[in-house]
Each structure stands twice: as C-alpha cells, then as structure tokens.
C-alpha cells in the first residue's frame, strides 16, 4: 500500500497561488454604512480560490470566513473554475452576518501576499 502526497485536498481549490489574483470585498450593509468583513479571491490560472479576513474586523471576519470558504469550495467539488464559482456566489443569498460580495469592488492584485498585506492595514468601515 502506498501513499500519495497531494498539495490540495480533493474538493478544495488551491490556497497559495503565486501569481496575480482577482479579488472583491465582502461587506455587511449597516444602517449607517458598510462594514468590510474580508475579501474573496480567485485565480483560474492556478485553480485557486479562497477568503482572507481583515485584521481590523477579525471576529466577524473569522466567523464569516468559515462559511465563505465552504461556499467557495463547493465549486471545486463540482469541477468548475474559480471564476465561475465566484460568479455564482454573486447570486447566493447569505445571512447578513456573513456579508455579501460587493460586485463593484472586483479588481486584480499582483499576489495573494499583497492582498494579505492590504487586509492587515485596511479599515473595517467603508
């Protein structure tokens, strides 16, 4: 009997892309504005996708991250590209405490490392 070492568990997108990624804000709508929860990100080139919480909203962002990662990986389990799963997530109703994707915030960044740096410094209030 042999063992095969894999870098990513089956049914889960790769979590450590090295190249450019697309990302968008996840926000909660409040009576006095919006609260940034975290970021959802993806790369079709590396079959990678995931969630990054922001440091200034760690409690809310951490809880939301559990739900977002599960929802993201449902696309991998079905064999679709990360960008296709991202498009589906735009239409999925989530409980407000987990936020929603701010469609107008989609942009590119040079690496996941840069997004994580941004997540450490950005304010939770928009």
C-alpha positions as CSV (number, residue, x, y, z in Angstrom):
1,X,0.0,0.0,0.0
2,X,1.4,3.4,-1.0
3,X,0.5,7.0,-0.1
4,X,0.2,9.8,-2.5
5,X,1.1,13.3,-1.2
6,X,-1.1,16.0,-2.6
7,X,-0.8,19.7,-2.2
8,X,-4.5,20.4,-2.1
9,X,-7.2,18.1,-0.6
10,X,-9.8,16.8,-3.1
11,X,-12.8,19.1,-3.5
12,X,-10.9,22.2,-2.4
13,X,-9.3,24.9,-4.5
14,X,-5.6,25.6,-4.1
15,X,-5.0,28.2,-1.4
16,X,-1.5,29.5,-2.1
17,X,-1.3,31.0,-5.6
18,X,1.9,32.8,-6.5
19,X,0.7,34.9,-9.4
20,X,-1.8,37.6,-9.9
21,X,-5.3,37.1,-8.5
22,X,-8.7,38.7,-8.7
23,X,-10.5,39.8,-5.5
24,X,-13.5,41.5,-4.2
25,X,-14.7,42.9,-0.9
26,X,-17.2,41.1,1.3
27,X,-19.3,43.7,3.1
28,X,-22.1,43.9,5.6
29,X,-24.7,46.6,5.0
30,X,-25.5,48.5,8.2
31,X,-27.9,51.3,8.8
32,X,-25.0,53.8,8.9
33,X,-22.9,52.5,6.0
34,X,-21.0,49.3,5.2
35,X,-18.6,47.2,7.2
36,X,-15.8,45.4,5.5
37,X,-15.8,41.7,6.5
38,X,-13.0,40.3,4.3
39,X,-12.0,39.5,0.7
40,X,-12.9,36.7,-1.6
41,X,-10.2,35.9,-4.2
42,X,-9.6,33.6,-7.1
43,X,-7.2,32.6,-9.9
44,X,-8.3,30.4,-12.8
45,X,-4.7,30.0,-13.9
46,X,-3.7,28.3,-10.7
47,X,-7.2,26.8,-9.9
48,X,-7.0,28.7,-6.7
49,X,-9.7,30.5,-4.6
50,X,-10.2,31.5,-1.0
51,X,-11.1,34.0,1.6
52,X,-9.0,36.5,3.6
53,X,-10.3,38.3,6.7
54,X,-9.2,41.7,7.6
55,X,-7.3,42.4,10.8
56,X,-9.5,45.3,12.0
57,X,-12.6,43.1,11.9
58,X,-11.1,39.7,12.9
59,X,-14.0,38.4,15.0
60,X,-16.7,38.9,12.4
61,X,-14.4,38.2,9.5
62,X,-13.1,34.9,11.0
63,X,-16.6,33.5,11.6
64,X,-17.7,34.6,8.1
65,X,-14.6,33.0,6.6
66,X,-15.7,29.6,7.7
67,X,-18.9,29.9,5.7
68,X,-17.3,31.6,2.7
69,X,-14.6,29.0,2.3
70,X,-17.1,26.2,2.5
71,X,-19.3,28.0,-0.2
72,X,-16.2,28.7,-2.4
73,X,-15.1,25.0,-2.3
74,X,-18.5,23.8,-3.3
75,X,-17.5,24.9,-6.8
76,X,-14.3,22.9,-6.8
77,X,-16.2,19.8,-5.7
78,X,-18.3,20.3,-8.8
79,X,-15.3,20.8,-11.0
80,X,-15.9,24.4,-12.1
81,X,-13.3,27.1,-12.5
82,X,-12.8,29.5,-9.6
83,X,-14.1,32.5,-11.7
84,X,-17.3,30.5,-12.4
85,X,-17.8,29.8,-8.7
86,X,-17.2,33.5,-8.0
87,X,-20.0,34.4,-10.5
88,X,-22.3,32.0,-8.8
89,X,-21.5,33.5,-5.3
90,X,-22.7,36.9,-6.5
91,X,-26.3,35.5,-6.6
92,X,-26.2,33.4,-3.5
93,X,-28.2,34.7,-0.5
94,X,-26.1,34.6,2.6
95,X,-27.1,35.6,6.1
96,X,-26.3,39.3,6.6
97,X,-23.8,38.5,9.4
98,X,-21.6,36.8,6.8
99,X,-21.9,39.7,4.3
100,X,-22.2,39.8,0.6
101,X,-19.8,40.3,-2.3
102,X,-19.6,44.0,-3.3
103,X,-19.8,43.5,-7.1
104,X,-18.3,46.9,-7.9
105,X,-15.2,46.1,-5.9
106,X,-13.7,43.4,-8.2
107,X,-10.1,44.1,-9.1
108,X,-6.7,42.5,-9.7
109,X,-3.7,42.5,-7.4
110,X,-0.2,41.1,-8.1
111,X,-0.3,38.3,-5.4
112,X,-2.1,36.8,-2.5
113,X,0.7,38.0,-0.3
114,X,-0.1,41.7,-1.3
115,X,-3.8,41.1,-0.6
116,X,-2.9,39.7,2.9
117,X,-0.8,42.8,3.5
118,X,-3.8,45.0,2.4
119,X,-6.0,43.0,4.8
120,X,-3.7,43.9,7.7
121,X,-4.0,47.6,7.2
122,X,-7.4,48.4,5.7
123,X,-10.2,49.8,7.9
124,X,-13.4,47.9,8.5
125,X,-15.6,51.0,8.0
126,X,-16.3,51.9,4.4
